[in-house]
Amino acid sequence: RPGGPVPGRPGLAPLRPTGPAAAGPARPARRAGPPGRVDILAIGSSTGGPDALTKVLQALPADLPVPVVVTQHMPPVFTRMFAERLDRSTSLHVVEAGDGMELAPGTVYIAPGDKHLVLQRRSTATLTQLSGAPPENSCRPAVDVMFRSVAALFGASAFATVLTGMGYDGRGGAKVLREAGAEILAQDEASSVVWGMPGAVVGAGLADEILPLDRIAAALMQRVQTGRVSRPTAVTR
């Protein structure tokens, strides 16, 4: 299905980005200063993304202290089915995002097919909002739209990840996030089905770190735990 894994053959190398998504030297653009507290995780993906997202989310704990927003290029109906499957197969609560859902820790909100996912602030709550604005990068939902919205509300307290995908959706939004002080993690070429989207972010010098898929969940947890007090371990008698 669109947005799903691309069948491969043994020894077939991941597809490299071309044209506007072409990447330069894969060198993380690390910044100076200690990392700050993270209050939201934002993930963008496309081709090969369903499998990659499943692996990452399955490795995150049910008591994840922050919400997760996801844009995966996928048509209507399939996003709801994908969210339901993830809800059954992970420890997290996973839903297809709708209008007016309040972001909650340990919950994953997946942009529905044919709608952009944006966020809005109401008093002390952050709510999801669906947008029928024109496609960006030939995509709706688009990662760029979600990333810009996250940057506007969370700024430096956001942490974004760009997983495998064709094209360069997410590069523009990653630039806005970086300008707001947020950090960006990109999946590496070797573990990507298509290194278009993460490769575009890396090539633009926007990635703070480049990691293989099997190390991304641990990196997310490490950043989420930064600046938070560990919960005391219960003593049993």
C-alpha positions in Angstrom: 0.0 0.0 0.0 1.2 3.6 -0.4 3.6 4.5 2.3 4.3 0.9 3.2 7.5 -1.1 2.9 9.0 -1.6 -0.5 9.8 -5.3 -1.2 13.5 -5.8 -1.6 16.0 -8.4 -2.8 18.9 -9.7 -0.9 21.9 -7.4 -1.3 19.8 -4.6 -2.7 21.2 -1.3 -1.5 18.8 1.4 0.0 17.7 4.0 -2.6 19.7 7.3 -2.4 18.0 10.6 -2.7 18.3 12.5 -6.0 17.5 16.0 -7.1 16.4 18.4 -4.4 16.7 15.6 -1.8 20.3 14.8 -2.5 22.4 14.7 0.6 25.9 16.1 1.2 28.4 14.7 3.7 26.6 12.7 6.4 28.1 14.6 9.3 25.9 15.5 12.3 25.6 19.2 13.0 26.1 19.0 16.7 25.6 22.2 18.8 27.3 23.6 21.8 25.8 23.6 25.3 23.9 21.1 27.4 20.7 19.6 26.1 17.4 20.9 27.5 14.3 19.1 28.6 12.1 17.5 25.9 8.3 17.8 26.1 7.2 16.2 22.8 8.5 13.8 20.2 7.7 14.4 16.6 8.3 11.7 13.9 8.0 11.9 10.1 8.3 8.9 7.7 7.2 7.6 4.4 8.4 4.6 2.3 9.4 1.9 4.7 8.0 3.9 7.6 5.3 1.6 8.9 7.9 -1.1 9.7 10.4 1.5 11.0 7.7 3.2 13.2 6.6 -0.2 14.6 10.1 -1.1 15.7 10.7 2.3 17.3 7.4 2.5 19.1 7.5 -1.1 20.3 10.8 -0.3 22.1 9.3 2.7 24.0 7.7 2.1 27.5 4.1 2.6 28.4 5.1 5.3 31.0 6.8 7.5 28.3 6.5 11.0 30.0 5.8 12.9 26.7 3.3 12.6 23.8 4.4 11.6 20.3 3.0 13.0 17.1 3.6 11.2 13.8 3.1 11.9 10.2 3.4 8.9 8.0 2.6 9.2 4.3 -0.4 7.0 4.0 -3.9 7.3 2.5 -7.2 7.5 4.4 -8.5 4.4 6.2 -5.0 2.9 6.2 -3.9 5.4 8.9 -6.7 4.3 11.2 -5.9 0.7 10.6 -2.2 1.3 11.2 -2.9 3.2 14.5 -5.2 0.3 15.7 -2.5 -2.2 14.9 0.2 -0.2 16.7 -2.1 0.2 19.7 -2.4 -3.6 20.0 1.3 -4.3 19.4 3.0 -1.6 21.5 2.9 -0.6 25.2 1.9 2.9 24.2 -1.7 4.2 23.5 -1.8 4.8 19.7 -4.7 6.7 18.0 -5.4 8.3 14.7 -5.5 12.0 15.5 -8.8 13.8 15.4 -9.8 17.4 16.0 -9.5 18.6 19.6 -7.6 15.7 21.2 -5.6 16.9 24.2 -2.0 15.7 24.0 -1.2 13.2 26.8 2.1 11.5 27.9 2.5 8.0 26.6 0.1 8.5 23.7 0.9 8.5 20.0 -1.1 10.6 17.6 -0.9 9.6 13.9 -2.0 12.1 11.3 -5.0 10.7 9.3 -4.7 10.2 5.6 -5.5 13.3 3.5 -5.3 15.7 6.5 -2.3 17.6 7.9 -1.8 17.3 11.6 -1.2 20.6 13.4 -1.2 21.6 17.1 -2.9 24.4 18.9 -2.7 25.7 22.5 -5.8 26.3 24.6 -5.0 27.6 28.1 -2.5 25.0 29.5 -3.6 22.2 27.1 -2.2 21.3 23.7 -4.7 20.0 21.2 -4.6 18.3 17.9 -6.1 20.0 14.9 -6.7 18.6 11.4 -6.1 20.8 8.3 -7.3 20.4 4.8 -4.8 22.9 3.5 -3.2 22.1 0.1 -0.6 19.3 0.0 3.0 20.2 0.6 5.8 18.3 -1.2 2.9 16.6 -3.0 1.9 15.1 0.4 -1.1 15.4 2.7 -0.4 14.8 5.5 3.0 16.5 5.2 5.8 16.2 7.7 6.8 19.8 7.1 3.4 21.1 8.2 3.5 19.1 11.5 7.1 20.0 12.2 6.4 23.7 11.8 3.4 23.5 14.1 5.5 21.7 16.7 8.2 24.3 16.4 5.8 27.1 17.0 4.4 25.7 20.2 7.3 23.8 21.7 10.4 25.3 20.3 13.6 24.0 21.9 11.6 21.5 24.0 10.8 19.5 20.9 12.8 16.5 19.6 12.1 15.4 16.0 13.0 12.3 14.1 13.0 11.7 10.4 12.8 8.0 9.4 13.0 6.3 6.0 11.1 7.8 3.2 11.2 8.9 -0.4 11.4 12.6 -1.3 12.4 15.5 0.9 9.3 16.1 3.1 10.5 17.1 6.5 13.6 19.0 5.5 11.9 22.4 5.5 10.1 21.7 8.8 13.4 20.4 10.3 15.0 23.8 9.4 12.2 25.6 11.3 12.6 23.3 14.3 16.4 23.9 14.4 15.9 27.6 14.2 13.6 27.3 17.2 16.3 25.4 19.1 14.9 21.9 18.7 17.1 18.8 18.0 16.8 16.5 15.0 17.6 12.9 14.7 17.8 11.2 11.3 17.8 7.5 10.4 21.0 6.3 8.7 21.3 5.3 5.1 22.2 1.6 5.8 19.0 0.9 7.7 16.6 3.0 5.6 14.5 1.5 2.8 14.8 4.8 1.0 17.2 7.4 2.3 15.4 10.3 0.7 13.8 12.2 3.6 16.4 11.5 6.3 19.1 12.0 3.6 17.7 15.4 2.7 17.8 16.5 6.4 21.4 15.2 6.8 22.5 16.9 3.5 21.1 20.2 4.7 23.2 20.0 7.8 20.1 19.8 10.1 20.7 16.5 11.8 22.1 16.5 15.3 22.6 12.8 15.2 22.4 10.0 12.6 21.6 6.5 13.9 20.6 3.1 12.6 17.0 2.1 13.2 17.8 -0.3 16.1 19.3 2.5 18.2 16.7 5.2 17.7 14.3 4.3 20.5 17.1 4.2 23.0 18.3 7.6 21.9 14.8 9.0 22.2 14.4 7.7 25.7 17.8 9.1 26.7 16.8 12.6 25.6 13.3 12.4 27.2 14.9 11.4 30.5 17.3 14.4 30.4 16.1 17.0 32.9 13.6 14.7 34.6 13.8 13.3 38.1 13.9 9.5 38.0 10.9 7.9 39.8 11.9 6.2 43.0 11.9 2.4 43.0 9.2 0.9 45.2 10.5 -1.0 48.2 8.9 -4.4 48.7 8.8 -6.1 52.1 
